[in-house]
Amino acid sequence: MRVFVTGATGYIGSAVVRELMQYGHQVVGLTRSDEGAAILKAVGAEAHIGTLEDLASLQSGAASAEGVIHLAFRHDFSDFEGSLATDLRAVEAMGAVLKGSEKPFVITAHANGEGSENAAMALAEQGVRTSIVSLAPSVHGEGDKGFVPRLIHIAREKGFSAFIGEGSNRWTAVHRLDAASLFRLALEIAPAGSRLDGVDDEGVPFRDIASIIGRHLNVPVVSISQEEAQTHFGFLGFLAGLDIPRTSASTQELLGWKPVQPALIPDLEQGHYFKTAFSG
């Protein structure tokens, strides 16, 4: 089908574009720049110039497609409420032109993003085959600029790799290529109103992540207190101490999705995370 993808040149979006095209779909990718347009055209996709704030552009892209995957998000941690508001307006705008079409509309869940999720669920009752993909905190793989590279950067900067307390709190993870496969399956077959878990590793002890970082950087691995975490990890201080195991068993059963890429620890062991400086 002809698929409109927002965030098409991003870390996850670029993998989704390739996944869709590999399975015979035609991709129209939202991009704000000529550089992004060139990237999309180079892989055989069509470029649609616009931004998340340009609601008319979003609506024209969605209206001309047979399905929509919404991946773009303004990751502005200094105004996260503003980012969530922008996302909600984008979901509502695209949803408005999809009502009654029975077309698939796949959105991505974000922390405290219940407004967008509720809007998408409401569309499921208005003739749109909506689904919500909730990704693991760590979507890992080549080119990752998320939480794990930031942890590596902090360890380099501080001279030691830290975990909080015993470090037994668990993070979930998924490889970006497995995430891309999940988005494609959601587009193709997810029932209206589906909530989907983008999780492979159901719970990696944070201590294990810190230990591998320490070993690859040849720095000590140190336990710190919860009180020290905010100073050490910055905005990651709260997340670094969370125990957030989660399973994707129901999603795998519903869609036949099977993660096949390396899990987080084996991916870290490959060493590519430690070859480049953090640029996020």
N, C-alpha and C positions, 0 to 999 in steps of 0.2 A: 504494500500500500504506500501511498504518498504520506510521509510523516513529517510533521513540523516539530523540530527539536529546539528548545531554548537551551542556552548554555552549551551549544554544540561544539565549541572549540575548547571547552574546559577539560580538566583532568578526567572526570568521569564522562562528560559529554562526548569527548572525542572518541572514547572507547565505545560508547553507545552508537555513535554514527557508524563506525566500522562494523560493529555487530549487526546493525540493521541492514547495511548494504550487503554484507556477507550472506544474509538470508533473503536477499532479493527485493528489499524495500527501497523505495526512492526517498531520499532525505532532503528536506529543506531546513537549513540550519540558521537560527537567529544569530547575527553577529553585529557588533557596533562599528566595526572598522574594515577598511580595505584589506588590511593584513589578515584579519579573520576570514574574510571572503575568499582570499587567495588560498588559505589553508583548506577551506571546505571544498573549493573547486578542484584542488590538487588531488583530493581523495575521491572525486566524482560526485560530490554533493552539490546542491544548489544553495546559494547564499541569499538570505533575507535580511536586509539591513534594518536595524532597529535596536531598541533598548527595552529594558523592563518597564521603564517609565513611559514609554511611547505606547499607550494602550491601543491606539488605532492600528499601529503596525502589528502588534500582537494579534489583534482580532483578524486582520487580513491574512496573516500567516496561518492562523488556526482555521479560518473559514475555507481556505483553499486546499486544506489537507484532509486526508481520510483518517488521520489519527494525530494525537499530540502527546509529546513527552516533555514535561516541564522540569528542567534541571537547573536553570539559571537562578542564582540567588546572590544578593549583594551582601557579601560577608564583611560588614562594617560593625566590628565589635564595640566601637565607640557610640554607635547609635543602632543597637540591635533591634529595638522596638520599631525604628524607622524602616529597617530592612524587612521586618515581618509585615509591616503595613504595605510596603511596596509589593511584597509577594502576594498578599491577599488581593490587592487591586488587580494584579496580573492574572491570578486564578479566576477572579470574578469576570474580568474582561473576556478572557478566552472562553470561559464557560458559557457566557451569554450567547456567543455565536454557535456553540455546539449543542445547545438545548434542542431536544427532539430529534437529533441526528442519529442516535445510537452509536456514534463514533467513540473510540477509546480515548480517554484523557488520563494520562498517568502523571501524577505529581509526586514530589519528593517531600517527605516530612522533615520539619526542622524543630529544634528545641523551642518550646513555647509557641509553636505555630498552629495552635488549635483552630485559629480563625480560618486559615487556608484549608485545613483538613475538614472542618465543618462545612465550608463552602463546597468542597469537592463532594462530600457525602450527600449534600442536598441535591447536587446535580445528578446523582445516581437515581434520584426519584423523578428526574425531569428529562429522561431520555438520553442520558450521557453515560457511557460505560466507564465510569471513573474507577481508578484504583490509586492507592497511596503506598509508596515504597518507603519504608523506614530503614535507612542504612545503619550499619554498625558505626560506632565512633571512629574506628580506624578503617578507612578504605585504602588499602595498601597496594603497592606495586611500583613499577618504574614511573618516575615523574611525580610521586607523591609530594605534596607541599603542606600536608595537614599536621595532625597532632604528633605523629612519630618523628618526622623530621624536626619538629620544634623541640621535642624531648632530646634529640641528639644534639641540636644546637645548644640547648641549655647545658647539657653535660660537658660539651666542649668548652663553653664559656666559663662554667663554674669549676671545672677541673675534677668533677665527680658525677656519677650517675646516681640519682636518688629515687627511693620509693618511700612511701609513708607508712610508719609503724612496721608491721610485719610484711607489708606488701602483698597480702593475700587477696586484696580486692581484685576483681576481675573485669577486664575489658572484653568486649566482643570485637570481631574483625571480619572483613571480607575483602577478597582481592577485587581490584577494579574491573577485571575482565569477567569475573563471575557476576559482579554487580551489573555489568552491561548486559549479560545474558538474562538476568532477572528483569530488567526494564523491557527487553524485547518480548519476553514471554508475557509480561503484564499487558503490553500493548496488544499482543496477538490473542490471548485467551483468558485473561483475568476477568471474572464476573464483575458486574457493576457493584460498587461498594466494597471492593476487596481491600483489606489492609494486609500488606505484605512485608515480611521481615527479611531484609537484606543482610543475613548473618551466616557466616561459615563457622569461624571459631566462636563457640558459645560462651567462653569465659577464659581468657588468658590471664593468669596472675600478673599483676603489675610488676611484681618483683622479677619475674622472668624477663619482661621487656627491659627493665632497668639493667639486669645482669648482662644481657647480650650487648646492650649499648656500651656498658662499661668495658666488656671484654674487647669489643671491636675498636674502641677508642683508647684502650689501655689506661683507663682511669679507675679509681676505686668506686665500688658500689656501696652506697651509704644509706642507712635508714634515717629519716628525719621525722620530726613530729608534725602533727596536723597544723600546729601553730606556725611552724616554719615553712609550711608548704606554699602559702601565698607569696611569700618573699622569694622563695626558690623558683617556683614554677610560673609566677605571674598569673595571668588569667586562667592558666591550666591548673592552678592550685586546687580548685574545687573538684574538677573532673579527675585529676590524678588520684584522688582518694575514694572515688565512687566505686561501689561494687555493683556492676550492672550486667550480670549474665542474662543472656536471652537466646531463645532457640528459633530456628526457622523451619522446624519439622512440619508445621501445618502448611507453610508456604510451599515447601518442597513437595508435599503430597498434593496440594491443590494444582500446582502448575507443572509438576514434573521437573522442577529446577534442581540441578545437582551441581554444587560447586566442585570444580575440578582443578582449580589453580592452587599454587602453594598457599598453605596457611601462613599466618603472620610470622611465627617464629622461624620456619624454614625460609620465608622470604627475606627476613632480616639476616639470616645466616649467609645468604648469597652474597652479601656485601655491598650491593649497589647503593644502599642508603648511606653508606659512609664514604662514598667517592666524590660527592659534590657538596659544596657549602649550602647551607640553608638559605633560601631566598624568599621565604614567605613573609 
